[in-house]
Amino acid sequence: MRLKCNIMFTAFGSFIYRGKSNLIVKKPKPLTMASGGLVKLALLLMCCAWISSAHVFLEERFNDGWENRWVISDWKKDEGAAGEWLHTAGKWNGDPDDKGIQTHPDARFFAISAEFPEFNNKDKTLVLQFSVKHEQKLDCGGGYVKLLSGDVDQKKFGGDAPYSIMFGPDICGYSTKKVHAILAHGGKNHPLKKDVSCETDQLTHVYTFILRPDATYSILIDNKEKDSGSLYTDWDILPPKQIKDPDAKKPEDWEDKEYIPDPEDKKPEGYDDIPQEIPDSDATKPEDWDDEEDGEWKAPTIPNPEYKGPWKPKKIKNPKYNGKWVAPLIDNPDFKDDTELYVFPSLKYVGIELWQVKSGTLFDNILVSDDPEYAKKLAEETWGKHKDAEKEAFEAEEKKKDEEEESKDSDDEETTDEADEAEEEEDNDEHDEL
């Protein structure tokens, strides 16, 4: 278990820091009553209690030595279709020293995983969080992370490997731009039934999935909740608790028509005598019309603006309207509650497995924990700290690209003009020779 804290206790003569190593506590100086020792001791004990209650099972910032913690799979390697992982901060970033891992090159399969101490999330909140950036302006591909249970051959980890949770954005064309949250249960993978929109730009975003012991969940993007609900209603893992009564029938006197014909409305006199079409008063007999040969001339007809169609009484609100009839709900005889629906008993690996036509997706700051507040703070001190600078760098890169394209177009036009002038001079010379 790796325990971490951001607080420095300079007043105690000791400090606790969070890094890539285990929790380190230096020996404090003796506390005295004169220095407010009891108050400071109480604060220290409160902080330690918070630290001991928060578990960080995995936190990966991809600093030096990350290759020793991660295993790149040989999946698709024999077919020459396995991609590589670049250690980089990307083309635009808020800090060039804050690096992650990025897919490369195009049209490849990518698979990589890391092991952490096995744990059971029973009676605990489970938090999976990571940041992802699609630098390639992704048009079709995923950016999700998986949690795997039990023993996994990491060198063979690939698309067919069973997983417990798959979470993250998926983009493909105009139809698919959503956040996946797929949970494995009973040998099946159950997708979230809701559509939660993901980010589609070329900047870094943080995705957080929180699963609680009461079987509720939350999905956050950039530390803001995008959706929440229950495992019971938002996944088809278990049959519904209640179903519509199959034996219920709508009462014969049930009024489900909201509007009815007004019984007081009467058809105006002469309404049925109004013709549907009338002769065109502006039409004239052609000069070459011969009545003996062509018959008696009649003006063509046009729609009658006075004709309103078959008469119907106006509609009024039905005073006996009962609303739309819905069958009452009854307890589902097939429902059997599972109080451990949220539990994944042997979580042990985090993995990334993708197929990408266009590579360039960059992952960073992967966290597996039981503390949503710690995840929030981690997001703020990483993504939150650099997002504005990254956006500025991206906009500068786009501006530079636009200027280069304009310059290229201008050069192409000049080249075309010069070629046209040369061709015209050549034609003139040939004409003079003739």
N, C-alpha and C positions, 0 to 999 in steps of 0.2 A: 504494500500500500504506500503510495507516494502522497505525502501531506504537504500542503503549500500555503504560504501566507505572504501578504504584501507589506505587513506592518513592521516597522523598525522601532524597537524599544530603547532609544538612546538614554532615556531617563533612568532606565534600570541598569545601564551598563551592559546590556545584552541585546542581541538582535536575532530575529528569525527572518530568513529570506527564502524566496521561492526561485528555484532554478531548475536545471535538468537533473540535479542530484536529489537525494533524499532530504527530508527536513533536517536542518542544522540549527541547533540551539547552543550558543556559547554561554559559558558559565556566567551568571549574573553577579554583580557586586552585592554585598550584604545590604538588605533593606533595613532602614531604621525608622523609628517613629517620627524622628525629627524631619526626615525627608518625605514624610507622607507615605511611609512604606506599606501600611496596611491598604491604603487606597490603590496604590500601584500594584500590589500583589493581587488585589481583587480583580483589577483590570486584566492583569496577565492571565489569571485563572479563567476569566471569561473568554479571552481570546483563545486560549488553549482548548477550552471546551468546544468552541466553535470549530477549531481546526480538527479536533479528534472526531467530530461528528460528520465532517465532510470528507468523502473519499474521492480521490482522483485516481482512477484505474489506469488511465492513459492520457497523457498530454504530449502531443508531438508538434513542435514548432519547426522541425526540419533544420536545426542548426547543425554544426559540424558533427560528424559521426552518425548521421541519420541512417547511412547505408548499413550500419551494424545492427540497427533495430528493425529494419524492414527487409523483406525477402521478395525479390522480383521473380515472378512465376515464369516457368518455361512453357506455359500454355501458348499454343500456336507457334512456338519457336521452330519446330520441325517443318512447318509449312511456310516459313519465311514471312509470317504475318504478325509476329510479335513486335510491339512498339517499345520505345525506350522512355525513361523518365529523366528529364533534365532538372538539375538543381539550380533554380533561378528565381529572381524576384520579378521576372517578366519584363516586357518591353517598356511598360510604364508602371510606376510604383510610387509609394510614399516613402519608402526606405529601401535603398538598393541592398542593404545587408539583411533585410527580412525576406528570407527565401522560402520557397515551397518546392513542390515537385510538379512538373508540367509534362503533359503528353507530347510525344514526338516520334516519328513524323506522321504524315497523313495516311489514311486508309490502313489502320493497324488496330490490333487488339491489345489492350493494356490490362495487366493484372499485377497487383502488388499487395502485400499484407504485412501486418505486424502483430506480434503476440503480446498479451498483457496477462497479469495474474488472474486466473479464472475466478469468477464470482457469480453469485446468485442475487438477482435483484428483488427477491422476496422481501416484502415490508420496506423496500427502499424506492426512492424515486430514481429513475434512470434517465440520464441526459446524454444525448449524442449531438455533438456540435462540430462544425468545420466551416472553413471559408473556401470559396471556389470562385474562380475568375475565368470566363471564356474569352480569351484574348483574340481568338480566331473569328469572332462574330458567328458563333455556332448556329448553323441552320438545321442540323439534325444530329443529336447525340445526347448522352447523359452526363451528369455531374454528381452522381450519387455515391454514397458510402455504405458498406455493409458491416454488420456485426455478426460474427459466426460463433457457434458453440461447439463444444467437444474438441476432439483432436482433428486437425486439418493438416494435410500435406501441403505446405505452403508453396513448394516448387511446382505443384500440380493445380494450384488454385486457379479457377477459371469460371466461365459462365455457367457451368453445370454444378458447381459446388453448392451444396445446401447452405442456406443462411438463416439467421433468426430475424434480422431486421434489415430492410433496405430503405434508405432515406436520402432524399436529395432531389435536385431539379432535373427535369427531362424536357428537351426541346426537340421538336421535329416539325418543320414547316409551319403553317398557320394554325393547324388543328391541335397540336400538342405543345403546351407551354405550362407545365404543371409541376407540382412537388409530389414526388412519390413517397408514400409511407406504406410499405408492404411488410406485414407481420406473418411469420410462419407459425402455424398451429395445426396440430393433428396431421402432419405430413403434407399440408397444403400451404401455398402462399396466398395470403388474403390482402388485396389492395384496398386502400382507403376509398370509400365510395364518393367522397366529396372531391370537387375540383378546387385545388388551392393553386392559384397562379404563382409562377416563379418569376424571378428577374431575368430579363433577356438582353441586357446591355453587355458591355465589355469591361465592366468594373468588378471589383471584388465584392462579394456579398457573403454574409454569415447565415447559415441555416442551422436551426436548433430544433431538436425533437425531444419533448419531455413526456415521459410516461410515469404515471403515479400509481401508488398501491390501491387507490380507489377506482382504478381502471379508467381514469380520465387522462386526457392528453392535451398538449398544446404544441403548435407549430409556430416558430418564430422565424422571421427573416430580418436581419439587421437589428436584432434585439427588440423587434416589435411583433406582438402576437398577430398572426394572420388567420389562425383558425384554432378551434378547441372543441372538445366533445368527449364522447365516451366510446370505449371499445365495444360496448354492447350495441350501440346504434350506428356507428360510422364504419364498421367492418362487418362482413357476414361470417364472422368466426363461429358464433353460436346461432341457433335458430332464435327468432324474436321471442321476447317474453310473452307478448300477447299477439293474437291474430284476430281477424274478423270472424265473427260467429258464422260458420257455413250454413247453419240451420235457420238463421234469421231471415225474415222476409219483410219486404216493405208493406205496411198496412194498406189495404185497398182504398181507404179514404185519405191517404197521404197526398197532400197538394205540393208537388215539386215544380209547378210552373209559376215562375215569379211574376209574369205578366199574362193577362188574359184579354180577349176582345171586350171592348166596352159595350155592355148590353143596352146602354142608353143612346149609343150612336146610331143614326139613321142615314140611309143612302139618300142623297139629294134627288129630287124629282128630275127626270130627264137625263140622269147620269148615263144610263145605258144607251141613249140615243146619240151620244157624242161619237162621231166616227173616228176610227184610228188614223185614217189618212184623208186628206182633202186635196182638191185640184190646186195646182200651182198657179196662183193668180198672176204671176210675172211671166208665165210661159206664153209664147205667141206662135201662131200657126206659121209654119215655114212657107216662104213665097212659092216654092215649087211643088207645094202639096196639091195633088189632084184628087178631089173627093170621089170622082167616078172610078179612078184607078186605085186610089189608096184608101178609100172609105172615108167615113165621117171622122174628121180630126177631133181628138179629145186631148185636153191639157193633161200632162203627166201629174201624178199625185205626189204629195210630199207628206211627211209625218205631221199630224195635227198637234200643234202645241197645247191645245185645250184637252187633249186626251191624256188621262192620268193612269190608264191601265184598269184592270178589273177592280171594282170597288171592294175595299176591305174596311171593316170597322177599326177605329184606332185602338191601341192597346192601353190598358190601365194596370196599375199595380194590383196583384191578386190579394184581396184581403184575407184569404185563407191560406196563404203561402206558408208552408212549414219549413222551407229550406231544402237543400239537396239531402236526400236520404242516404245515410251511411250505416252500414251494418255495425252493431255494437261489438266492442272488443271483449274477448274472453282469454283466459289463461291458456297458453299454448301447451298442449299435453306433451309435445316433443321437446320442450325446453327443459334443460337441466343446467342449473347454474354451475359456474366454475369460478370459485372465489380466487383462484390463482391464474385467472385469464391473462393477467399482465406479466406473469412471471416467465423469465427465461433463465433456467437453472444453471447453465454452465457456459456463460459468455466468456470467450477467451481470445478472440482475434478481431481485428478491424481490417477490412479489405476494400480495395477499390478495383472494380472490374468493369471495363468499358470497351465498346467498339466505336471508333470515331472515323468518319470520312475526312473531316478537317480537324487536325490536332491543334493543341494550344491551350487546353484546359489546365489550370493551375490550382492545386489543392494546398491548403496550409492550415495550421492551428487546429488539428484534430483533437477533440476532447471526448473522453468517456468518463462520466462522473455521476454522483448522486446529488449534486448540489446546483440547482438552477441559478442561484445567486453568484456562485463562483463562475459559472459559464458566462453569465452576463458581464461580470467584471473582466473576464478574459477577452471577450469580444470587444469591449471598450478600449482595453489597453493595447489591442492589436489592430483590428479593423478600424475601430473608432478613432484611434490615434493617427492613422495614416490615410483615411479615406479622402479627405479634402486635398491633400498633396497628390494622391494618386489621380484624382479627377483632373487636377490642373495639368499633371504630366500627360494624361490621355488627351486632353484638349489641345495641348501644345503639339503632340504627335500628330493629331488629326489635321491641325492647321498646317504643319510642315508638309504633310502628305498632299493636302489640297494645293499648296503653293507649287510643289514639285510637279503635280499633274497639270496645273495651269501653264507652268513653264514648258513642259513637254509638248502640250498642245500648241503653244505659241511657236516652238521650234519646228514642229511638224508643219504648221501653216507656212512658215518662212521657207522651209525646204520645198514645199509644194509650189509656192510662188516662184522660187528660183528655177525649179524644174520647168514650170510653164513658160517662164521667160526664155530659158535656154532653148526650149522646143520651138518657140515662136521665132527666135533669131535664126535657128536652123532652117525653118520653113522659108523665111525671107531670103536666106542665102541661096537656097535651092531655086527659088523663084527668079532671083537675079541672074543665076546661071542660065536659066531657060531663056 
